[in-house]
Amino acid sequence: MARTRLVSDNSGFTLIEVLIAIAIFAIGLMAMGALQTSALMGTGNVTRKTEAWAALEEQAEILKQVPFYQDVNTQTFPPALVDSAGAFGGAGRSVISPNGRYNIQWMVEDDDPFAPQPETALPGVPVGNYSVSKRITMVAIRPGGNPLTPLAQVEFVKVWWATGVP
C-alpha cells in the first residue's frame, strides 16, 4: 500500500490578509494626508495674520505722522483723529490695505488732559501747560468682517503737549 503524503504549502498569503494589509496602509496614508492638510491650513492662517499685522503697522505709522490739529488756533482735528464715540470705522477712520485683502479700521477716544499750569503760547487756548491725548485702537479685518473679532489689533496713544511761554 502506497502511502500518500499530504504536502502542506502554507508559504503564500491569503486574499484576506492582503486586503487587511492594504486597508491598514490606506488608513495610514489618509492620516498623513490629514496632517499635511492641517499643517498647510495653519501655515495659511499664520501668513494671513502676518500680512494683516504688516498692513496694520503701516497704517499706524501713517496715523502717528498725521498732525494732531488741522488748525492749532481753533483746535480742530483731522478726520482721522476725531473721537469716534466708541465705534470702529466711520468717516476718515477706515482704509483698505494696499493688497486689498484687509480692511483697517480704528477707533479714537479722547483722553483727559493734564491740569492747566500758569501760561500758554496758543491764542484761544486756556492758560496753562497741558496735554491732549487720543487713544487709538486699530484692527485689521477681512472686508465685511467684524471689528470685534480682528485678525490683528494694535493700540497706541497720540499726545499733543502745549507749553506756556513766560
Salt bridges, closest charged atoms under 4 A:
GLU51 OE1 - ARG101 NH1 2.83
GLU61 OE2 - LYS64 NZ 3.68
ASP110 OD1 - LYS134 NZ 2.19
ASP111 OD2 - ARG135 NH2 3.80
GLU155 OE2 - ARG135 NH1 3.39
